[in-house]
């Protein structure tokens, strides 16, 4: 069995490859193999001001944040270095000095 993707137009599973083009026999839709390889969705995460965040950026917290399961609070102005972007509700994974590993929501941070 081949592991070709389904047709993006009609979702047919009977696609085939013709040179460097993928073809759907049911709806006659054609698309290139290069388009399929480059169609990875990139994760776009924006801070509270609308600036795009990238892996490795430094951020600062713009609101006091209560830490669930602890009596501690992350204070406004806390700086965080070398963030990592992830999928999900809390889309920033980081390590905060003096606190440890933490996941943050991008709406409560701004890029430095």
RAZIBEL-V841264 format. One record per residue. N is the residue number from 1. RES is the residue in one small letter. PHI is phi in whole degrees, -180 to 180 (NA if undefined). PSI is psi in radians with two decimals (999 if undefined). Layout:
n:N res:RES phi:PHI psi:PSI
n:N res:RES phi:PHI psi:PSI
This chain:
n:1 res:x phi:NA psi:2.47
n:2 res:x phi:-89 psi:2.75
n:3 res:x phi:-111 psi:0.79
n:4 res:x phi:-76 psi:2.60
n:5 res:x phi:-73 psi:2.76
n:6 res:x phi:-69 psi:2.80
n:7 res:x phi:-64 psi:2.27
n:8 res:x phi:-71 psi:-0.28
n:9 res:x phi:-91 psi:-0.84
n:10 res:x phi:-118 psi:-0.01
n:11 res:x phi:64 psi:0.43
n:12 res:x phi:-70 psi:2.48
n:13 res:x phi:-91 psi:-0.04
n:14 res:x phi:-94 psi:0.65
n:15 res:x phi:-75 psi:2.71
n:16 res:x phi:-142 psi:2.84
n:17 res:x phi:-104 psi:2.31
n:18 res:x phi:-126 psi:1.77
n:19 res:x phi:59 psi:-1.96
n:20 res:x phi:-111 psi:0.44
n:21 res:x phi:-123 psi:2.40
n:22 res:x phi:-94 psi:2.42
n:23 res:x phi:-129 psi:2.43
n:24 res:x phi:-103 psi:2.09
n:25 res:x phi:-74 psi:-0.31
n:26 res:x phi:-83 psi:-0.72
n:27 res:x phi:-116 psi:-0.02
n:28 res:x phi:67 psi:0.35
n:29 res:x phi:-76 psi:2.40
n:30 res:x phi:-124 psi:2.43
n:31 res:x phi:-148 psi:2.70
n:32 res:x phi:-83 psi:2.68
n:33 res:x phi:-65 psi:-0.62
n:34 res:x phi:-63 psi:-0.69
n:35 res:x phi:-61 psi:-0.70
n:36 res:x phi:-66 psi:-0.69
n:37 res:x phi:-71 psi:-0.56
n:38 res:x phi:-92 psi:0.09
n:39 res:x phi:-88 psi:0.22
n:40 res:x phi:-58 psi:2.26
n:41 res:x phi:-78 psi:2.24
n:42 res:x phi:-92 psi:2.48
n:43 res:x phi:-79 psi:2.11
n:44 res:x phi:-111 psi:2.04
n:45 res:x phi:-121 psi:2.28
n:46 res:x phi:-117 psi:2.56
n:47 res:x phi:-81 psi:-3.03
n:48 res:x phi:-63 psi:-0.45
n:49 res:x phi:-93 psi:-0.03
n:50 res:x phi:92 psi:0.10
n:51 res:x phi:-78 psi:2.43
n:52 res:x phi:-76 psi:2.27
n:53 res:x phi:-96 psi:2.58
n:54 res:x phi:-129 psi:2.80
n:55 res:x phi:-59 psi:2.39
n:56 res:x phi:91 psi:-0.10
n:57 res:x phi:-69 psi:2.84
n:58 res:x phi:-108 psi:2.44
n:59 res:x phi:-133 psi:2.94
n:60 res:x phi:-132 psi:2.55
n:61 res:x phi:-83 psi:2.33
n:62 res:x phi:-104 psi:0.08
n:63 res:x phi:-152 psi:2.49
n:64 res:x phi:-62 psi:2.23
n:65 res:x phi:-118 psi:2.17
n:66 res:x phi:-75 psi:2.45
n:67 res:x phi:-98 psi:2.11
n:68 res:x phi:-63 psi:2.32
n:69 res:x phi:83 psi:0.15
n:70 res:x phi:-146 psi:2.77
n:71 res:x phi:-90 psi:0.03
n:72 res:x phi:-77 psi:2.75
n:73 res:x phi:-132 psi:2.36
n:74 res:x phi:-86 psi:2.07
n:75 res:x phi:-79 psi:2.67
n:76 res:x phi:-61 psi:2.42
n:77 res:x phi:91 psi:-0.05
n:78 res:x phi:-64 psi:2.23
n:79 res:x phi:-94 psi:2.42
n:80 res:x phi:-128 psi:2.24
n:81 res:x phi:-106 psi:2.70
n:82 res:x phi:56 psi:1.08
n:83 res:x phi:-79 psi:2.83
n:84 res:x phi:-130 psi:2.29
n:85 res:x phi:-90 psi:2.39
n:86 res:x phi:-136 psi:2.89
n:87 res:x phi:-77 psi:2.64
n:88 res:x phi:121 psi:-3.10
n:89 res:x phi:-66 psi:-0.84
n:90 res:x phi:-94 psi:1.66
n:91 res:x phi:-97 psi:0.21
n:92 res:x phi:-124 psi:2.17
n:93 res:x phi:-109 psi:2.26
n:94 res:x phi:-155 psi:3.02
n:95 res:x phi:-123 psi:2.10
n:96 res:x phi:-98 psi:2.21
n:97 res:x phi:-58 psi:2.28
n:98 res:x phi:80 psi:0.00
n:99 res:x phi:-127 psi:-0.76
n:100 res:x phi:114 psi:-2.91
n:101 res:x phi:-68 psi:2.50
n:102 res:x phi:-154 psi:2.61
n:103 res:x phi:-114 psi:2.34
n:104 res:x phi:-124 psi:2.73
n:105 res:x phi:-89 psi:2.43
n:106 res:x phi:-68 psi:-0.34
n:107 res:x phi:-73 psi:-0.19
n:108 res:x phi:-109 psi:0.28
n:109 res:x phi:-133 psi:2.82
n:110 res:x phi:-135 psi:2.60
n:111 res:x phi:-74 psi:2.44
n:112 res:x phi:-86 psi:999
